[in-house]
């Protein structure tokens, strides 16, 4: 199998989830597959991940994953049996899925999926029968076409995760996906994160994002889509979502990082927010 290529951001996110398993205690997000899927060759000295900036990024990555899977568990308890991971990258849920009846669909670029499957094979991690890969080039096929071709059932409710993707999209692409999920049967939902516009950030946070944006642009993955919080609320209401939860960095800290003494938490002002929206 060709190893393919994985995006820089996908690998960086996976590395932070893995480092969390190695140096943080207690765990906010337990992921026993995070380290094996990467392998030791992808890790530098974990001590370098202990500075405040690295801890803040790591807290955001594991916090949003925990938030998403908590909402997934709620969806499953309500009868959902389909889970779609958009821009799956090196997400590991499908390989530790605790829900016997839940079918998982991983949607990503073909090169990312080739790299991931190579890593899984090298680590001896089996691909479960409950998982369907959807290699999708959005320049040539829509998400609906990809899901239809993979046996996804649009007549049954589903839950979607969409982490670390929206800043790289056009507004039209964002709306197309939101509209697709909002048209699903009652009980369906989605969890995602998004970046705030500059006018909702302090000068310090604007500088931090400018630095990050320059790095990802240099890697060929430029940011291009930001939202005001009220604008995001309006987008989701207009699409047809009924129940919407926004989670700020302060609320994320209170929910998942309260009482820690190791410094693992988000800055009080973050670059974005988390959302769970339900049909």
C-alpha positions as CSV (number, residue, x, y, z in Angstrom):
1,X,0.0,0.0,0.0
2,X,1.2,3.5,-0.8
3,X,2.0,5.5,2.3
4,X,0.5,8.7,0.8
5,X,0.8,12.0,2.6
6,X,-0.9,13.3,5.7
7,X,-1.6,17.0,6.1
8,X,0.6,18.9,8.5
9,X,-2.3,19.9,10.7
10,X,-3.7,16.4,10.9
11,X,-0.4,15.1,12.2
12,X,0.1,18.0,14.6
13,X,-3.4,17.4,16.1
14,X,-2.7,13.6,16.4
15,X,0.6,14.3,18.1
16,X,-1.0,16.5,20.7
17,X,-3.6,13.8,21.4
18,X,-0.9,11.3,21.8
19,X,1.3,13.5,24.0
20,X,-1.7,13.9,26.3
21,X,-1.7,10.2,26.9
22,X,2.0,10.3,27.8
23,X,2.4,13.3,30.1
24,X,-0.9,14.5,31.4
25,X,-2.7,13.1,34.5
26,X,-5.6,12.7,34.9
27,X,-6.6,12.3,31.3
28,X,-9.3,14.5,29.9
29,X,-9.5,12.3,26.8
30,X,-8.5,8.7,27.0
31,X,-7.3,7.4,23.7
32,X,-5.2,4.2,23.8
33,X,-4.8,4.2,20.0
34,X,-3.3,7.7,19.8
35,X,0.3,6.7,20.5
36,X,0.4,3.4,18.5
37,X,-1.1,4.9,15.3
38,X,1.7,7.5,15.2
39,X,4.6,5.3,16.3
40,X,7.7,6.4,18.2
41,X,9.4,7.9,15.2
42,X,6.9,10.8,15.3
43,X,7.7,11.9,18.8
44,X,10.4,14.3,20.0
45,X,11.2,14.7,23.7
46,X,7.8,15.0,25.4
47,X,9.3,17.6,27.8
48,X,9.1,20.2,25.0
49,X,5.3,19.8,25.1
50,X,5.3,21.1,28.7
51,X,5.6,24.9,27.9
52,X,2.4,27.0,28.4
53,X,1.7,27.5,24.7
54,X,2.0,23.8,24.0
55,X,-0.3,22.9,26.9
56,X,-2.9,25.4,25.7
57,X,-3.0,23.9,22.2
58,X,-3.1,20.4,23.6
59,X,-5.9,21.3,26.0
60,X,-7.9,22.6,23.1
61,X,-7.3,19.5,21.0
62,X,-8.2,17.0,23.7
63,X,-11.1,19.1,25.0
64,X,-12.8,19.3,21.6
65,X,-12.4,15.6,21.1
66,X,-13.9,14.9,24.5
67,X,-16.8,17.3,23.8
68,X,-17.5,15.6,20.5
69,X,-17.5,12.1,21.8
70,X,-19.6,13.1,24.8
71,X,-22.2,14.4,22.4
72,X,-21.9,11.3,20.2
73,X,-22.7,9.2,23.3
74,X,-25.8,11.3,23.8
75,X,-26.8,10.7,20.2
76,X,-26.3,7.0,20.5
77,X,-28.4,6.9,23.7
78,X,-31.1,8.5,21.6
79,X,-31.0,5.8,19.0
80,X,-28.4,7.1,16.5
81,X,-26.5,4.2,14.8
82,X,-24.5,6.2,12.2
83,X,-21.5,8.4,12.9
84,X,-19.7,10.4,10.2
85,X,-16.3,11.8,10.9
86,X,-15.6,14.6,8.4
87,X,-11.9,15.3,7.8
88,X,-11.1,12.3,9.9
89,X,-7.3,12.6,9.7
90,X,-5.8,10.4,12.3
91,X,-8.9,10.2,14.5
92,X,-9.0,6.9,16.3
93,X,-12.6,6.5,17.4
94,X,-13.5,3.8,14.9
95,X,-10.8,1.5,16.4
96,X,-12.0,1.8,20.0
97,X,-15.7,2.2,19.2
98,X,-17.6,1.0,22.4
99,X,-21.1,1.0,20.7
100,X,-21.8,-2.4,19.1
101,X,-24.6,-1.1,16.8
102,X,-22.8,2.1,15.7
103,X,-21.5,2.2,12.1
104,X,-18.7,4.7,11.5
105,X,-17.9,6.5,8.2
106,X,-14.6,8.3,7.9
107,X,-14.5,11.0,5.2
108,X,-11.2,12.4,4.1
109,X,-8.9,13.1,1.2
110,X,-7.6,9.9,-0.4
111,X,-3.9,10.7,0.4
112,X,-4.7,11.2,4.1
113,X,-6.6,7.9,4.2
114,X,-3.8,6.0,2.5
115,X,-1.3,7.3,5.1
116,X,-3.6,6.5,7.9
117,X,-4.2,2.9,6.8
118,X,-0.5,2.4,6.3
119,X,0.1,3.5,9.9
120,X,-2.7,1.2,11.2
121,X,-1.3,-1.7,9.3
122,X,2.2,-1.0,10.6
123,X,0.9,-0.7,14.2
124,X,-1.1,-4.0,13.9
125,X,-4.4,-2.2,14.5
126,X,-7.3,-3.9,12.8
127,X,-9.8,-2.1,10.7
128,X,-13.2,-3.0,12.2
129,X,-16.1,-4.2,10.1
130,X,-18.2,-1.4,11.5
131,X,-16.0,1.2,9.7
132,X,-16.4,2.5,6.1
133,X,-13.7,4.7,4.6
134,X,-14.9,7.4,2.2
135,X,-12.0,8.8,0.2
136,X,-13.4,12.0,-1.1
137,X,-11.9,14.7,-3.3
138,X,-14.3,17.6,-2.8
139,X,-13.3,19.2,-6.1
140,X,-14.9,16.3,-7.9
141,X,-17.6,14.9,-5.6
142,X,-20.0,16.2,-3.0
143,X,-20.3,14.8,0.5
144,X,-23.8,13.5,-0.4
145,X,-22.4,11.6,-3.3
146,X,-19.7,10.1,-1.1
147,X,-22.1,9.1,1.6
148,X,-24.6,7.6,-0.9
149,X,-21.9,5.5,-2.5
150,X,-20.8,4.2,0.9
151,X,-24.2,2.9,2.0
152,X,-25.0,5.7,4.4
153,X,-28.8,5.8,5.1
154,X,-30.2,9.3,4.8
155,X,-33.5,8.1,6.1
156,X,-32.0,7.3,9.5
157,X,-30.6,9.8,12.0
158,X,-26.8,10.3,12.2
159,X,-24.2,12.2,14.2
160,X,-21.4,14.1,12.5
161,X,-18.1,15.4,13.8
162,X,-16.2,18.2,12.0
163,X,-13.1,19.1,13.9
164,X,-10.4,21.4,12.7
165,X,-11.9,21.8,9.2
166,X,-14.1,24.9,9.0
167,X,-11.3,27.5,8.9
168,X,-10.0,25.9,5.7
169,X,-13.3,26.0,3.8
170,X,-15.2,28.5,1.7
171,X,-18.5,29.8,3.0
172,X,-20.3,27.9,0.3
173,X,-18.7,24.6,1.3
174,X,-19.5,25.3,4.9
175,X,-23.2,25.9,4.1
176,X,-23.5,22.9,1.9
177,X,-22.4,20.6,4.7
178,X,-24.5,22.3,7.4
179,X,-27.5,22.1,5.1
180,X,-27.0,18.4,4.5
181,X,-26.9,17.6,8.2
182,X,-29.8,19.9,9.0
183,X,-31.9,18.0,6.5
184,X,-31.3,14.7,8.3
185,X,-34.1,13.1,10.4
186,X,-34.9,14.3,13.9
187,X,-32.3,13.2,16.4
188,X,-29.4,13.9,14.1
189,X,-26.6,16.3,15.2
190,X,-23.2,17.6,14.6
191,X,-20.2,18.8,16.7
192,X,-17.6,21.2,15.3
193,X,-15.2,24.0,16.1
194,X,-14.8,27.3,14.4
195,X,-12.5,30.3,14.4
196,X,-13.7,33.8,15.5
197,X,-13.3,36.9,13.3
198,X,-10.5,39.4,14.3
199,X,-12.9,41.9,15.7
200,X,-13.9,39.4,18.4
201,X,-10.2,38.8,19.4
202,X,-7.9,40.9,21.5
203,X,-4.7,42.2,19.8
204,X,-2.7,39.5,21.6
205,X,-4.9,36.7,20.2
206,X,-4.9,38.3,16.8
207,X,-1.1,38.2,16.8
208,X,-1.2,34.5,17.9
209,X,-3.5,33.6,15.1
210,X,-1.6,35.5,12.5
211,X,1.5,33.5,13.5
212,X,-0.4,30.2,13.3
213,X,-2.0,31.2,10.0
214,X,1.4,31.9,8.5
215,X,2.7,28.5,9.4
216,X,-0.3,26.6,8.0
217,X,-0.3,28.7,4.8
218,X,3.3,27.9,4.3
219,X,2.3,24.2,4.5
220,X,-0.3,24.7,1.8
221,X,-3.3,24.8,4.2
222,X,-4.3,28.4,4.5
223,X,-7.1,29.7,6.8
224,X,-9.9,31.4,5.0
225,X,-13.2,31.2,6.9
226,X,-14.0,32.9,10.2
227,X,-17.3,33.7,12.0
228,X,-18.6,36.0,14.7
229,X,-20.4,34.0,17.3
230,X,-23.8,35.5,16.5
231,X,-23.2,34.9,12.8
232,X,-22.7,31.2,13.5
233,X,-25.9,31.1,15.5
234,X,-27.8,32.7,12.6
235,X,-26.2,30.3,10.1
236,X,-27.3,27.3,12.1
237,X,-30.8,28.6,12.8
238,X,-31.3,29.4,9.2
239,X,-30.2,25.9,8.1
240,X,-32.9,24.4,10.4
241,X,-31.1,23.3,13.6
242,X,-33.3,23.5,16.7
243,X,-31.0,23.1,19.7
244,X,-27.6,24.7,19.6
245,X,-24.8,24.7,22.3
246,X,-21.8,27.1,22.0
247,X,-18.9,26.4,24.3
248,X,-16.4,29.1,25.0
249,X,-12.8,28.5,26.3
250,X,-13.9,29.5,29.8
251,X,-16.8,27.0,29.7
252,X,-14.6,24.3,28.2
253,X,-12.2,24.8,31.1
254,X,-15.0,24.6,33.7
255,X,-16.4,21.4,32.1
256,X,-13.2,19.4,31.5
257,X,-10.2,21.1,33.2
258,X,-11.6,22.4,36.5
259,X,-9.4,21.8,39.6
260,X,-6.2,20.7,37.7
261,X,-2.9,21.6,39.1
262,X,-0.7,20.7,36.1
263,X,-1.4,23.8,34.0
264,X,-3.4,22.0,31.4
265,X,-6.2,24.4,30.4
266,X,-7.2,26.8,27.6
267,X,-6.4,30.5,27.8
268,X,-9.4,32.5,29.0
269,X,-9.6,33.9,25.5
270,X,-9.3,31.3,22.8
271,X,-9.3,31.6,19.0
272,X,-12.6,29.9,18.5
273,X,-15.6,28.0,20.0
274,X,-17.1,24.6,20.0
275,X,-20.6,23.9,18.9
276,X,-23.1,21.0,19.1
277,X,-26.2,21.4,17.0
278,X,-29.2,19.1,16.8
279,X,-32.0,18.6,14.4
